[in-house]
C-alpha cells in the first residue's frame, strides 16, 4: 500500500507547520516512562516515523509503536494512510450523504430503525407530538463528528414546546431522533449509553469486506465516543473482544467495565451475524463511497445503523493492553487496490 508523493509532501509540510518541540518532548517523555525507554531515542524515533513512515505523533503513541518492531509497525493503519485511502477511493460529492445526518437518514431509511424529525421542516406542534411517542429525545447537530453535537432531553422537562423548538434550532440541533433501546446484554455493560459497534467496510463492486471491527463502550453519557469518556476494544471476525478495553489516549486499560464490572475481555457482540449482514446490504447503497466506517446499535430485535463515516476513524489495538502485535493494515491491503 503506497502513499503517492503529493500526499506525502502535503502531510510533511503540514507537520512542519504545526511542529511544536515542547509537545513532542512531552509526549516522548510520557511514552518513555510508560514503555521504560530512553526518552531521546523515543523522540528521535517519533520524528523519523513522522517524516518517513506516515505516522503522526499521536498515532505513534496510541498504537504503542515504541514497543513494536519496524516490521510489526507496518501492519498498523495510521491517520495519513486512512485519509489517503478515503480520499482516493471515495467520491467527495457522493460522500456528502454521510456528512449530513439528515441526508443519511433519508438515504438509509430501511436501516436506521428509528423515527426522526428535521426541525427545519417541522414545527413545535409536530415536535410535541413526536415527544408523546418518544419521551426521551436525542437532538443532534446534523454535521458533526466524534460525538460532538449530540444531546439528550426528556420530554417531561419541557414546558413550552415553541420555546424548546426555537432553542434547538438556535443551537443548530436540527435533527431529533427517537432514543434507541439497546440489546439487554449491552445494557448490562452501560445502560445509560448506547454502546455501539464500528465496522469498517470496503465494497469492491461485487463483495463487501469488513476490514476493521471495534466495540465501543460508554460511561453513561449520551455518546460512547472518547470525548464523552468512552473507550473501545477491537473485535475478531466472530465479534469477540480481542483483549482489554482502552481509549488510546492514555495508559488506562479496562479488563472490566469500570462502572458495571462486566468483563470486557469476554465480551461478544450479540447477533453478530446480523450486524455483518446489515453492513453487506448497506455498503452497496452508495457504491461511489466504498470505504466507510459504520456505527451500529444492536437492539433486541436486531442491528440498526447510527451513521456512516466516509473517513472511517482510526482504531487499532494496543500491544500493552492486549498483547496483540498486528494491526488491521493487512486486512485492508488484502482487498484494496487503486
Rosetta blueprint (number, residue, H / E / L):
1 X L
2 X L
3 X L
4 X L
5 X H
6 X H
7 X H
8 X H
9 X H
10 X H
11 X H
12 X H
13 X H
14 X H
15 X H
16 X H
17 X H
18 X H
19 X L
20 X L
21 X H
22 X H
23 X H
24 X H
25 X H
26 X H
27 X H
28 X H
29 X H
30 X H
31 X H
32 X H
33 X H
34 X H
35 X H
36 X L
37 X L
38 X L
39 X H
40 X H
41 X H
42 X H
43 X H
44 X H
45 X H
46 X H
47 X H
48 X H
49 X H
50 X H
51 X H
52 X H
53 X L
54 X L
55 X L
56 X L
57 X H
58 X H
59 X H
60 X H
61 X H
62 X H
63 X L
64 X L
65 X H
66 X H
67 X H
68 X L
69 X L
70 X H
71 X H
72 X H
73 X H
74 X L
75 X L
76 X L
77 X L
78 X L
79 X H
80 X H
81 X H
82 X H
83 X H
84 X H
85 X H
86 X H
87 X H
88 X H
89 X H
90 X L
91 X L
92 X L
93 X L
94 X L
95 X L
96 X H
97 X H
98 X H
99 X H
100 X L
101 X H
102 X H
103 X H
104 X H
105 X H
106 X H
107 X H
108 X L
109 X H
110 X H
111 X H
112 X H
113 X L
114 X L
115 X L
116 X E
117 X E
118 X E
119 X L
120 X L
121 X L
122 X L
123 X L
124 X H
125 X H
126 X H
127 X H
128 X H
129 X H
130 X H
131 X H
132 X H
133 X H
134 X L
135 X L
136 X E
137 X E
138 X E
139 X E
140 X E
141 X L
142 X L
143 X L
144 X L
145 X L
146 X L
147 X L
148 X L
149 X L
150 X E
151 X E
152 X E
153 X E
154 X E
155 X H
156 X H
157 X H
158 X L
159 X L
160 X L
161 X H
162 X H
163 X H
164 X H
165 X H
166 X H
167 X H
168 X H
169 X H
170 X H
171 X L
172 X L
173 X L
174 X L
175 X E
176 X E
177 X E
178 X E
179 X L
180 X L
181 X L
182 X L
183 X L
184 X H
185 X H
186 X H
187 X H
188 X H
189 X H
190 X L
191 X L
192 X L
193 X L
194 X L
195 X L
196 X L
197 X E
198 X E
199 X E
200 X E
201 X E
202 X E
203 X E
204 X L
205 X L
206 X L
207 X L
208 X E
209 X E
210 X E
211 X E
212 X E
213 X E
214 X E
215 X E
216 X E
217 X E
218 X L
219 X L
220 X L
221 X L
222 X L
223 X L
224 X L
225 X L
226 X H
227 X H
228 X H
229 X L
230 X L
231 X E
232 X E
233 X E
234 X E
235 X E
236 X L
237 X L
238 X L
239 X L
240 X E
241 X E
242 X L
243 X L
244 X L
245 X E
246 X E
247 X L
248 X L
249 X L
250 X L
251 X L
252 X L
253 X E
254 X E
255 X L
256 X E
257 X L
258 X L
259 X L
260 X L
261 X L
262 X L
263 X E
264 X L
265 X L
266 X L
267 X L
268 X E
269 X L
270 X L
271 X L
272 X H
273 X H
274 X H
275 X H
276 X H
277 X H
278 X H
279 X H
280 X H
281 X H
282 X H
283 X L
284 X L
285 X L
286 X L
287 X L
288 X L
289 X L
290 X L
291 X E
292 X E
293 X E
294 X E
295 X E
296 X E
297 X E
298 X E
299 X E
300 X L
301 X L
302 X E
303 X E
304 X E
305 X E
306 X E
307 X E
308 X E
309 X E
310 X L
311 X L
312 X L
313 X L
314 X L
315 X L
316 X L
317 X L
318 X L
319 X H
320 X H
321 X H
322 X H
323 X L
324 X L
325 X L
326 X L
327 X L
328 X L
329 X H
330 X H
331 X H
332 X H
333 X H
334 X H
335 X H
336 X L
337 X L
338 X L
